[in-house]
Amino acid sequence: MQPLQFPYKNYSSRLPIPSLGFAALLLISLATLTSSCTEQEKNSLLQFVSGLSQDAGLAKLWQVDTDCCNWEGITCNGNKTVIDVSLASRGLEGHISQSLGNLTGLQQVNLSYNLLSGGLALELVSSSSIIVLDVSFNQLNGDLHEFPSSIPGRPLQVLNISSNLFTGQFTSTTWKGMQNLIALNASNNSFTGHIPSHFCNISPSFSVLELSYNKLSGSIPPGLGNCSKLRVLKAGHNYLSGTLPEELFKATLLEHLSFSSNGLQGILDSTHIVKLGKMAILDLGENKFSGMIPDSIGQLTRLQELHLEYSSMSGELPSTLSNCTDLITLDLKCNNFSGELNKVGFSNFPNLKTLDLMWNNFSGTIPESIYSCRNLIALRLSSNKFHGQLSKGLSNLKSLSFLSLTNNSFSNITNALQILRSSKNLTTLLLGLNFMNETMPDNARIDGFENLRVLAITDCLLSGEIPFWISGLVNLEMLFLQGNRLTGPIPAWINTMEYLFYLDISNNSLTGEIPTTLMAMPMLTSEKTAAHLDPRVFYLPVYSGPSLQRRIPIAFPKALYLSGNKFTGVIPPEIGHLKALISLDISFNNLTGPIPSSICNLTNLEVLDLSNNNLTGEIPAVLENLYFLAVFNVSNNNLQGPIPTGRQFNTFPNSSFAGNPRMCGPGLNHHCTSVE
């Protein structure tokens, strides 16, 4: 999130226009008097630089014998008075010198996105001239002590101290001298205590308060409702409890209200919601709210984002939601909403980009009106009770990038893929737990998907083979086909998938030997290939567990999951070519022969599971060199000889080696003799 930026007031007065001759004489006189910044200002700036442990070359750029108005990051007004110090993103380290407070004309200070440490100099906050002070995204720390209120009418309007390491109580007495404060951003710190309720009593023009990502507790103070000019109130990701106080809804100018990820409860009162007619972003997700979405939500006609995810809300969606014609984001995932969606006129949402209804109890078919949302980028309907075949109208969503229909009761996978292949912008397609017991579409029927990067058709019990049309997905990075009934071999074309780095074909009925072509996959044979992957995030986070979400594809490990099939033959010695591999699981197959010593070349390996096969011979001692190995399992094979000792092998449990009667070592029933 970018730091808040507000225009500061121009305090320069406009003089009457004198006669031309007098004006020229006046300008010459002023030029003589103020030909450069004062020595006091120059010394204050040099003192600031000298207090830095890393000045990023400023000391060389700021030469003593030059006009400081010409220095990098310094702006002066027409009177050669320093009014702006702007040194964001310079790599500055060290403490902020109080000497900047000596610049009597200074109006703006921006030191954001550096590595500055220490406390916040009171001289800056108490300055008689500074209007905008931004020290966000640094490493400033300590408590915010009570600022002296002896200087009346301090002009500070905007204070951004977000994304630092500040601690201590966040009390109203800290700010009692800030009569002109308009915006305060103190988010992403470690402040404790309660939210102060007297901001508006201190500063009548107060309009922006951001306190998200702290450790604030207690209830929402009703006094915030007295902020007649409050437009933005954000206090998400804290430890707040209680309900939304009725008084809060008196702040009728609110445009952005966010209390996400707290412990709030209660219902959304219909008579209160209607008072927030200017609301554009309402974010109450990840709380304990219950009840239904009130019909009065439709009176928030300026609403652009509605977040109610991860709560305990229920009932059908009100038809009045259709009146929120400016909606861009609708996030209702992880609730108990039910009923059909046909009551909501999605055709009224021409700007809708994100619709996330995952983990609810919606039923029926996907309403046709959704397909008129031509700007829809992300659609997630997974884990509901939708059924039927996909409509051809889905192909109208030309902007669609992310589609998840997982865990419903959709049918006719061939029809679904034929419709979706025309979605040229589709990058993520998740279809698992649908199309039960159907047949994987054969090789000749599917093309398209030029930009697809993630394809998941999992746990559908599909029969057939791994189809040839997948080889045409030239940008595919991740392929999930586990939990089906696919037969036949791993296709020889697998190594032509130039960007594929994650392959899960476990729990099928695949046969044959593990082909050596699999050992030539470009993304797995070189550690230098990551730069070729698409760095873009998933438009919505992808969940790989109840609490594990990933926002970018490359957050997944480079992995091969081949377990739970009917593979035979030996583990190819060429497996040592997969130097970038992090996770390898070929358990529960019918593999024979020894464990190849070439596995020791997989120096990035963190997971190696060879269990439940018919492997023979000893565990190669060279596997001790796999320093990152955290999970190792060779149980239930026919291995023999001693377990390697030292390094990672001292950390694996005995269960990793169980079921090998001829293996010996500490912790096993069979202790090694000197001969062994």
DRENTI-236559 format. One record per residue: x, y, z of N, C-alpha, C in turn. Coordinates in steps of 0.02 Angstrom, whole numbers, plus 50000, padded with zeros to 5 digits. Layout:
N
XYZXYZXYZ;...
This chain:
676
500424994150000500005000050000500435006250000;500285010749954500675016849949500505021450007;500985025150032500845029850085500355035050062;499955037450109499455042550091499805048950070;499525052150020499805058549997499235063549994;499345069250025498845074550025499175080850001;498825085049964499105091449945499155095850007;499705099250014499765103750070499565110750049;499355114550097499105121250082499685125850063;499545130450019500045135349998499955141550041;500435142650085500375148150132500665154650106;500945154650043501235160750016500685165649999;500765171850020500255176950007500385180249940;499855182549910499915185749844499975193349854;500555196249832500675203349839500345207149782;500145213549795499885217749741500425218749688;500235219149624500725219949570500965227149567;501615228549582501865235449580502005237549508;502205243849500502395246149433503005242349410;503095241949344503615237849314504315239649339;504475246249342505135248249364505265246549436;504765247749478504855246249549504915238749560;504535234849520504565227549526505265225049509;505565227649456506245225649438506735227149493;506665233349522507115235249576507025230749636;506395228949650506255224649707506555217649697;506495214949637506765208249622507525208149629;507855213549605508585213949611508785214149684;508405218049724508565218449795508475211749829;507925208149813507805201649843508335196649823;508545196949759509055192349736509705193449773;509845199549790510455201049827510415198349898;509805199149927509725197149997509685189550004;509385186049956509265178849963509525175249901;510155176049887510445172749828510525165349837;510515162749898510565155649912510275154249980;510205147749997509945146050062510415148550117;510145149250177510545152050231511045146950257;511555149350291512055145050321511735140450374;511235143150409510905139150460510545133250429;510215134350371509885128850337510385123850310;510915126350280511435121950253511735117650308;511885120650365512185116850421511695111650449;511055113350450510555108650475510515102450430;510545103650364510525098050317511155093750321;511735097050327512365093350333512385089450398;512095092250450512065088650514511625082450508;511085083050469510655077150457511045071650422;511435073350370511815068350333512355065350376;512685069450417513225066750458512975061950511;512325062250527512045057650575511855050850546;511935050050480511765043750448512365039150446;512255032750456512795027850450512895025750377;512385026650336512425025450264512035030850229;512395035350194512055041150165511945040450090;512115034750061512005033449989512305038849945;512875041549967513225046449926512985053549933;512515054849979512265061749986512815066550008;513265064250051513795068650076514225071350018;514305067149967514705069449909514295074049864;513645072749861513215076849818513075083649849;513045083749916512905090049951513565093449967;513815097449923514445100949933514345107349973;514795108450020514735114150065514755120850027;515135121049974515225127349938514695128549883;514155124649884513625125649834512975127449870;512515130149832511865132149858511465125949875;511245125349938510875119249958510205118749923;509955124149892509335123749854509425119549790;510055118449771510205114349712510405107149730;510385105549794510585098849816510045093749797;510275087549788509825081949773509305081149829;508665080949809508135079749857507895085849895;508185091749881508005097849917507635102549870;507085105449895506715110349857506645116749898;506755122349865506675128849898506105132749864;505845137649900505355142049869505705147949836;505335152949814505625158649779506075162849822;505995162149888506415165949934507025161949955;507165156549920507745152249935507715149350005;507105147850027507005144550091506845137250078;507185132750113507065125550105506365123850128;505955121150082505265119450099505125111950093;505575108150061505425101050048506075097050051;506075091750092506615086850093506315080250072;506475077950011506185071849983506735066949966;506825061950010507375057150003507105049950011;506545048449980506255041749984506665036849943;506685030549966506985024949929507705026449910;508115028849956508805030449943509295025649976;509035020850015509485016350051509815019650110;509525024750139509815028250196509765023950259;510285024050299510305020450362510535025150417;510325023550479510515027650536509925031250566;510065036050610509535039650645509345046050608;508735048150619508505054550590508705060150638;509135064450616509375069850659508815074850673;508805077350735508315082450753508465089150719;509045089550685509235095850653508745097850598;508385092950568507895094850517507355099350545;507235098850610506745103150643506955110350646;507595111750631507835118650632507705122350567;507455118750516507295121950451506615125250458;506615131650472506015135150493505485135850437;505685134750374505205135150320504995128450292;505245123150322505125116450296504385114550301;504095112350244503395110550243503275103150231;503715099850193503625092750178504275088950191;504215083050223504775078550234504555071650212;504925068650166504775061850144505425057750148;505465053450199506045049050210505825041750206;505275040350172504995033650170505425028750130;505315022350142505645016850106506415017450111;506655018050173507375017850186507495012850242;508065013150274508235008550328508405012550391;508045017950401508175022350458507935019050523;508295020250577508145017050641508125022250696;508045019950758507995024550814507285027250821;507205032150864506555035050877506375040450827;505755042850833505505048250792505645054850827;506045059150797506255065450829505645069850842;505555071950906504995076250923505025082850887;505635085050870505715091450837505365091550769;505295085650737504945085450673504195085750682;503935081850729503225081750741502975088350771;503415091550810503225097750843503425103850803;503655102950742503885108550701503325113750691;503535119950687503055125450677502915126650603;503205122250559503105123350487502915117050449;503125111150472503025104950433502275103250429;502055102150367501355100450354501275093050340;501745090150302501725083050284502375079750306;502305074450347502885070650371502775063250357;503205060450314503145053450294503795049750309;503785045450359504375041350376504185033950372;503695032150331503455025350326503975020750295;503895014250308504325008950280505065010250298;505185010650363505865010950390505915006050447;506385007050491506475002750549506485006850613;506095012250613506045016450672505705012650728;505905013950790505645009950845505525014250907;505355010750961505225014151024504505016251031;504355019251089503675021751102503595028651072;502965030351057502815037251039502625040951102;503085044851126502955048451189502455054151176;502175056551229501695062051223502055068151195;501795070651140502105076451109501905082751147;502375087151158502225093251197501695097451161;501215099851200500665103851171500755111251185;501365113151202501485120151219501465124751158;501585121751098501575125751037500875125451008;500485130751012499795130450987499775130450911;499275126950885499155127150813499715124450770;500035119050791500545116150747500225114150681;500565115550625500245114750559500225107650533;500515102750567500555095950540499865093450521;499785091550458499145089050432499175081550416;499735079250391499795072250370500405069150403;500295063850440500835060250474500795052850455;501305050350422501325043350401501925040050434;501795035850485502315032150520502225024650511;501855022750459501685015650448502305011550431;502235005050442502755000150424503425001750456;503405002350522504015003050562503984998150620;504354999550672504384994950729504174998350794;503725003250788503495006850847503105002350893;503155003650958502814999651008502475004351058;502205001451110501915005351165501185006951154;500915010351203500205012151202500065017351149;499495016651119499285021451067498705025451098;498875030851132498375034451171498225041251140;497645043951157497435050351130497865056051156;498155055251216498565060651244499195061651202;499395056451165499975057151121499865062551069;499245063351049499095067650991498735074151010;498715075751074498265081151096498465088051070;499075088851046499275095351019499185095950944;498875090950912498835090750839498175093550814;498085100050821497435103050805497285103050730;497795102550688497695102950615497755096150580;497825090750619497935084150590497335082050548;497475080050486496955077650440497015070050431;497635067650424497735060450409498295057650452;498165051950483498665048350522498685041150500;499265038850476499355031850458499885028850503;499665024650550500125021250597500075013750589;499855011350531499765004250520500435000450517;500384993950526500964989450520501524991350568;501344991950633501824992750687501644987850741;501824989250803501654984750858501344988650916;500914993450898500574997450950500084993050988;500024994451052499544990851095499044995851125;498614993151167498114997451199497494998151156;497075002951173496435003951140496495009351085;496015009351040495975014650990495745021051025;496115026451019495895032751050495235035051019;494825038451059494175040551034494125048151025;494665051751040494605059051042494945062550985;495115059050931495445062350874495045068350849;494395067450844493985072750814493885078550862;493945077350927493905082850974494545087050970;495105083650954495745087250949495785091050884;495615087650829495675090650762495015090150725;494665095550718493995095450686494005093050614;494575093650579494605091650508494855084550498;494915080850551495205074150547494785069750501;495125066550450494735062750401495015055850385;495645054250402495945047750385496295044950446;496105038850466496435035450522496565028250501;497205026550496497405019750476497815016650532;497555011150562497885007850618497935000350607;497874998050545497884990850531498564987750549;498564981250560499164977350573499544980050633;499204980250691499524981850754499294976750805;499334978450869499124973850922498614977250967;498194981350936497694985050973497134980350996;496854981751053496334977451082495754981751106;495274978351138494694981951163494164982851109;493684987051124493124988051078493234994251035;492814995050985492845000850941492535006750979;492905012150989492635017651029492055021150994;491485021851028490915025250998491075032450978;491565035551012491735042450998491955043850928;492175038650892492385039650822491795041950779;491185040550802490605042750765490525050350764;490885053650809490855061050811491295064250759;491685060250722492135062950671491715064550609;491485070650606491015072450553491335072550484;492005072750482492345072950417492745066550404;492645061450445493025055250437492835051750373;493325050450330493205047150266493495040050265;494065039050299494415032550298494545030350370;494305024450387494435021450453494635014150443;495265012750455495525005950443495885003550506;495634998050535495954995150594495944987650590;496044984950530496044977750520496664974450549;496624967950560497194963950584497454966550651;496994967050699497154968550768496814963350812;496694965150874496364960550921495734963850950;495374967350907494764970850930494194965950941;493754967650986493184963251002492554967451010;492004964151025491374967751033491004968550967;490554973250965490144974450906490314981150874;490004982450816490074989050785489604993750823;489874998750859489435003050898488955007150854;488355008050879487845011750841488085018750825;488465021750871488695028650861489155029350800;489505023850783489985024150728489645026150663;489015024350656488655025650593488435032850586;488605037050636488485044250630489015047550587;489575043950575490105046550531489895045350459;489425049250435489085047750372489495049250310;490095052250319490515053550261491005047750248;490965042550288491425036850281491395033950210;491975033150180492035030150114492395023450116;492825022550166493215016350172493205014350245;492875008750260492835006150328493104999050329;493634997850366493944991250368494114989250439;493794983750462493964980750526494114973250516;494414971550459494524964450443494984961150492;494894954650501495334950350541495404952950612;494844953150647494824954650718494374949450752;494084951150808493624946550842492934949650851;492734953750803492094957150807491514952350795;490934953950822490354949550815489724953750808;489164950250807488524953750798488264953050728;487754956950712487444956750646487534963550613;487424963750547487434970050511486734972950513;486634978150554485974980950565485744984850503;485144983350480484884986350419484804993850426;484574996250485484455003350494485095007350500;485645004050519486285007550526486645008050459;486645002650421487015002250358486805007850310;486165009450310485915014350261486205021350272;486465022650331486735029250346487405030550311;487725025150287488385025750256488325026150180;487945030850157487785031250086488375032750041;488925035250069489515036850029490035031150029;489865025550061490335019950070490545017050002;491205016549992491475013449931491795006649947;492125006150004492454999850024492234998050094;491904992350101491684989850166492014983050176;492474982650224492864976550235492794974450308;492364969350318492254966650385492424959250388;492814956950341492974949750336493404947350394;493414940750402493814937350453493634939750523;492984939850538492734941350604492224935950622;491774937650668491274932750690490564935350678;490494939350627489824941950612489364936250591;488734936850609488234931750592487624935150561;487114931050548486514933850518486584934650443;486114938250414486074939050342486354945850320;486494946350256486644952950228485984956650222;485924962450255485264965850254485074968450185;484424968850173484174971550110484414978650098;484534982250152484724989350144485414990150114;485784984550105486444985050072486364988250003;485784987449973485674990149906485654997649904;485605000849963485605008249964486315011049964;486815006749970487505009049965487695008949891;487415013549854487475013349781488175015149756;488605017749800489295019249780489775013549798;489515008149825489945002749849490334999549792;490994999149801491434996049752491724989449775;491834988749841492104982549868491714980649930;491504974349933491164971549991491534965150012;491824965250072492204959550098491874957150162;491594951150160491294948150219491544940950228;492134939450202492384932650202492574930150272;492604923650279492804920350341492404922850401;491744922550396491304924350451490804918650461;490254920150494489744915050506489064917450481;489084920950426488474923750398488104918550357;487454919450350487044914250319486474917450279;486034913150254485464915550216485624916550142;485114918750106485204920050035485464927150024;485764928249967485994934949951485394939149933;485344945249960484754949449944484754951749872;484174951949843484124954249773484314961649767;484254965349823484434972449821485174973649809;485574968449817486284969149802486394971349730;485914969949688485954971849617485994979449608;485774983249660485784990549655486494993449663;486964989349687487654991649698488024991049631;487834995249585488064994549516488794996249505;489134999049556489845000649549490294995149575;490004989549595490404984149626490984981949581;491574981449612492164978849579492374972249610;492304971749677492504965749713491934963549760;491744957249755491254954249801491564947949829;491754948049893492104942549924491694940049984;491374934249975490944931450027491164924350046;491784922550031491994915650042491994913650115;491914907250127491954904250194491424907050240;490794906250220490214907850261489714902150255;489104903450274488574898450268488004900950223;488174905150175487674907550128487384901650088;486754902250070486434896650035485954899449983;485584894749952485094896649902485414897449834;485004899349785485244900249718485444907549707;485854908749657486104915449644485684919449595;485144916449571484754919649517484414926049540;484334926949606484014933049631484444939249619;485104938149616485564943749607485664945049533;485544951049512485634952749441486354954749427;486774949849414487484951249403487594955549341;487104955749297487164959949238487184967349255;487014968949318487044975949342487744977849364;488224973249360488904974449384489394974849325;489374979949285489814980149227490554980849245;490704983049307491394984049328491664978349370;491264973149383491474967849427492084964249401;492604963849443493224960449424493344954049465;493114953949527493234948249570492584946049603;492404939649593491834936649627492074930249661;492084930249727492354924649765491824922149813;491524916349798490994913349838491194906549866;491834905149869492094898649891491854896849961;491754890249972491584887550038490944890550066;490394889450030489724891250053489264885450036;488624886750036488134881550020487674883649963;487934887649917487534889649859487374883549817;486794883649786486574877849746486294880249679;486054875449641485784877149576486324877549523;486164881049470486644881849415486954888849419;487494889749383487794896449379487324900949340;487114906549370486644910949333486954913849271;486554914149218486794916749155487014924049160;486734927649208486894934849214487634935949231;487954930949262488664931649278489074932449214;488844929349160489234929449098489194936149062;488804940849089488794947549060489294952149095;489644949649145490154953549181490804953249140;490824957149087491354956549038492044958349065;492074961849122492714963749152492934958949207;492574953449216492744948749269493424945549256;493864946149305494544943249300494604936849340;494274936749399494334930849443493644928649465;493494922349453492854919349472492994912949510;492784912749574492904906749614492234904649646;491994898849625491364896049649491484889349683;492094887849701492274881249726491954879749794;491874873249807491604870649871490914873449886;490464872549838489754874049847489354868049823;488744869149803488314863649779488034865049710;488434868349670488224869749601488234863249561;487804862949510487784856949468487634858949396;487594853949354487444855049284488064855849241;487954857149178488504858249132488664865649128;489274867149110489464874049101489124876849039;488934883149044488584886448988489084889348939;488874889648877489294892848825489404900248840;488954903148881489034910148899489684911548935;489984906348965490624907149001491164909748954;491104908148891491604910348843491564917948829;491034921248855490984928548848491454932248894;491714928748945492144931948994492854932348966;492954936948921493594937348885494164939648929;494014942948986494544945349031494724940249085;494364934649086494454929949141495164927049143;495474927649202496154925049211496174919349261;495734919549311495734914649365495034911649370;494984905049364494334901649370494424895449413;494034895149467494044889249510493324886849521;493184880849498492534877649506492584871349549;493134870349583493284864249620492734862449670;492614855949677492184853249729491464855649723;491174854249665490464855149654490204848749622;489674849149582489414843249548489304844649475;489784847849443489744849249372489854842849332;489594842649273489654836749230489874838749160;490084833649121490304834349051490944838549046;491494835349064492134838849063492344840648992;492174836548943492354838148874492034844748853;491394845448869491034851648853491354857648889;491534856548952491824861948992492474864448961;492914859848942493554861848913493474865048844;492984862648806492854865648740492634872948748;492244874348798492014881248810492584885548835;492964882948880493484886948914494094888248871;494204884248820494804885048780494834891748743;494244895048736494234901448701494384907248748;494484905848812494664911048860495414912348856;495584916848812496294917848794496714920348852;496414923748901496784926548956496814921949017;496524916049012496494911549069497204909049086;497404910249149498064907849172498004902449225;497454902449263497354897549316496674894349308;496654887649302496034883949292496024878049341;495554878249389495504873149441494814869849436;494804863449417494174859949402494064853749444;494484852449493494454846049530493804844749566;493704838349584493114836049620492464837949584;492464836849519491874837449477491914831749426;491434831449381491474826849323491624819749345;491324817549400491504811149430491394805249383;491904801049378491884794749341491804795749266;491944801649240491934802749168492594800749137;492664801849073493284800149037493664806549020;494324806349031494734812049011494674813048936;494524819248914494464820448841495084818048804;494984815048746495544811948711495954817148674;496444814848639496974819148614496764824148561;496254822748524496124826748464495634832448476;495314832848533494734837248540494874844048572;495434844948602495554851048641496154854748614;496064861248604496644865548591496484872348622;496924877148614496824883548646497234884048710;496984887748758497324888648823498044891148815;498134895948771498824898048755499194900948815;498824904048862499154907348918499084903648984;498824897548981498694893849043499354891949077;499394893449142499994891949181499874886849236;499254886349259499084881449311498444877749290;498494871149286497914866949269497844861549322;497254861249353497114856149404496464852649388;496514846249370495924841949360496034835949407;495854836849470496044832049522495434828749554;495544822549579495054819049619494374818549585;494384817149520493774816349481493634809149462;494104804749477494064797649458493974796849383;494314801149345494284800849272494674794849246;494404791649195494764786249162495094788949099;495474784849066495844786949006496574787749021;496934790848975497654791848982497804799348990;498434800849007498644807849007498614810248935;498174815148919498034816648849498584820848816;498654819848751499164823248711499044830748708;498414833048713498274840148706498614844248760;498774841148817499124844748870499814847048846;500124843348801500784845248776500754851848737;500164853848715500084860148680500024866248725;500004865148791499954870748839500654873348850;500884877348804501594878948800501844883248857;501394886348895501614890548951501454887349019;501244881049018501044877749080501634877049128;501504879049191502014878549243501854873249295;501204872149308500994867349359500414863149332;500484856449340499974851849316499784847049373;499134847249392498874843049445498364838149415;498524831749415498074826649389497964821049439;498144822149502498094816849552497374814949568;497294808849594496634806649616496154804949560;496424801949506495984799749452496104792249441;495894789849384496004782749367496374782249301;496814786849289497174786949226497634780949220;497674778249159498084772449146498604774149093;499004769149076499514770149025500144773149055;500644774449013501294776849037501314784449044;501844786849075502004793949073502204795549002;501874800248968502024801348897502724803948885;503004801948828503694803848811503764811348799;503214814748783503254821948768503324826248831;503344823248889503334827148951503924832048955;504504830248927505084834748932505054840448881;504524840648840504454846348795504084852148829;503844851048890503504856248928504034860848958;504164866148922504754870348937504724873649006;504124875249031504064878949093503774874849150;503624868549138503314864349190503814862749245;503634864949307504084863549363503734859749420;503084858849414502704855349466502234850449432;502344843949444501944838649413501694833949467;501034833449474500734828749522500264824149485;500484817949474500064812949442499964806949489;500004808249554499954803049604499234800249608;499184794349637498544791149649498134790349585;498444787249537498114785149475498274777749465;498214775349404498394768349388498884768149331;499344772849331499844773349277500324767449281;500564765249223500994759349220501634760749182;502024755549175502654756149138503224758449183;503794759549153504364761949190504364769549193;504734772249241504824779449244505284781349187;505044785249139505444786349078506024791149091;506564789949054507144794449061506994801349033;506474801948990506294808648966506054813049023;505774810049075505564813849133506154817149168;506744814149160507354816749192507674822349151;507334824449098507604829849056507134835849054;506714836449105506254842149106506644848549118;506594853449074507034859349077507014863049144;506414863749174506364867649235506654863949295;506754857449289507004853549346507734851749340;508024852749282508724850749273509204856549284;508944862649289509394868349299509114872849353;509554875049397509354879549451509294886749426;509484888049365509494894949339508874896549297;508374892149299507794893049255507234896849288;507264898349352506704901549386506544908349356;507034911649329506914918349301506434918149242;506344912249211505904911749153505174910849173;505054909749238504364908749260504004915349265;503344914949257502934921049260502914923349333;503144929449347503164931749417502504934249443;501984934649399501344937449421501024933249475;500664936549518500324932949572499694929649546;499454924649583498784922149570498304927949583;497804928749541497344934349552496984933349619;496874927049637496634925449704497124920349734;497214920349800497664915349830497414908249817;497884903649807497714896649797497844892949862;497354889049884497414885549948497654878349936;498184876549971498424869549967498344866150034;497914868850076497764865950141497284870650176;497014868550235496524872750269496774879750286;497414880350301497674886950320498284889050279;498434885150227499024886750186498804889550119;498964895850108498794898850044499424901550011;499424901349946500004903549907499754908749857;500134914149851499924919749809500284920049742;500824916249735501174916049671501344908749655;501324906949591501474899949573502164897649597;502664902049594503344899849612503424899249687;502874900449726502884898849797502834891249807;502604887749756502594880449759503294877849746;503474872149775504144869349763504184866149695;504784865649668504894861649608504844854349629;504344850949600504164844449629503924839449577;504044833049593503764827349556503414822749606;502764821849595502374817349638502104811849594;502394805849601502214800049559501934794349601;501794795549664501614790149710500924787349694;500794781249721500134778249715499944776249645;500434773649606500294771249539500534763949534;500664761749472500884754749462501524754549422;501954759449435502594759749399503034753849419;503394751249368503844745649379504544747549355;505004742849361505684744049340506084747749394;506654750349374507104753549422507014761049421;507264764149473507304771549474507884773349427;507754777149374508294778549326508884782149358;509494780049345510074783749371510094790949348;509764792349290509744799249265509354803949310;509054801249363508684805549409509134810849440;509774809549439510254814349466510314820649425;509994820849366510014826849325509524832249349;509054830249392508534834949414508774839249472;509294843249458509644846749511509224852149545;508694854449514508284859649544507714856849586;507644850249587507074847049621507104848149696;506524849849725506484850849798506094845249831;505604842449796505184837249825505094831549774;505244825349796505174819449753504824814049792;504244811749766503864806549798503674801349746;503984795449751503804789849707503614783749748;503314784949806503104779549851502504775849823;502364769949852501784765849835501754764349760;502294761449736502324758749668502614751749671;502834749249615503134742449612503844742849587;504214747849609504884748849585505364743849618;505874741949580506364737049604507064739949594;507564736049614508244738149605508484742849661;509084745449654509384749449707509164756749706;509304760249760509234767549762509834770449726;509734774249673510314776849635510714781749678;511364780749678511794785349716511794792349684;511574792849622511554799349588511064804149621;510614801649663510154806049699510544811049741;511164809449758511564814149798511694820649761;511574820749694511664826949655511084831749665;510534829449694509944833649704510024837649768;510494842249767510704845649829510184850449857;509654851949819509114856149845508544852149875;508604845549874508054841249894507884842149968;507234843149981506984843650049506544837750069;506224834650018505774828950031505954823349983;506084817450010506234811449969505854805549999;505354803149962504944797549986504974791949935;505304786549954505374780549912505024774549944;504604775749993504314770350032503824766149992;503694760050020503184755549992503304753849919;503914751449905504094748749841504444742049854;504834739649806505214733449815505954734649804;506194740349828506884742349819507344737749859;507944736549832508424732149865509094735649872;509564732349905510224735249914510244739749976;510774743549981510874747950039510684755150022;510584758950075510494766150066511184769150051;511274772449994511934775149977512174780150030;512764779150055513034783650107513104790850082;513164791750016513264798549989512644802949999;512074799850016511474803850028511544808250090;512054806950129512194811350187512334818450164;512514819450101512684826150076512074830250058;511474827450067510854831250054510694835350116;511014841050121510984845050183510304847850198;509874848750147509224851850158508664846750168;508854840350166508344835050170508004835250239;507344836450238506964836950301506504830950310;506284827950254505844821950256506164816550214;506274810750244506584805050209506214798750230;505984794850180505604788850197505764783350147;506044777850172506174771950131505854765850162;505344766850204505034761250239504684756550191;504604750250214504244745150177504524743850107;505174742250107505514739950047505894733550065;506384731750026506804725950042507534728050050;507634733950079508304736550087508674732750142;509324733250140509734729750189510334733950208;510704731550257511314735050277511184740750326;511714744250345511654749350397511344755850371;511004759150418510744765850403511334770750406;511414775150357511954780150361511884784250425;512424786350451512424790350513512724797250499;512534801850540512814808650535512364813250495;512464819650505512104824950470511344823750473;511004824350415510284823950415510014817250440;510394812050431510144805350449510054804550524;510364808950563510264808650635509594811650656;509244814850609508614818250625507994814450604;508074809050564507494805550539507234800450590;506584799750597506314794850646506404787750621;506344783050668506414775950650505894773750599;505314777050599504784775050552505004776150480;505504780350468505754781450400506084775150371;506274770450415506654764550393506294758050409;505704758450440505344752350462505134748250402;505014741750413504784737350361505314735150313;505944735650334506514732950296506884728050342;506664721750343506914716950394507674716150394;508004717350338508724716050335509134722450346;508784727850364509154734050378509314734350452;509884737150469510094737450538510314744550556;510284745950620510504752550642510204754350708;510424759850738510154762050803509394763150798;509044760850849508324761750850507934756250816;508254752250774507914746650742508014740350784;507564735550773507614729150809508254725450792;508504726650732509094723150708509704727750715;510144726250762510744730350771511304727750726;511694732350701512214730550654512794727050689;513034721650658513644718350684514244721550649;514824719950672515434722650641515504720350569;515274714150554515324711650486514874715750440;514254717050465513804721050424514064728050414;
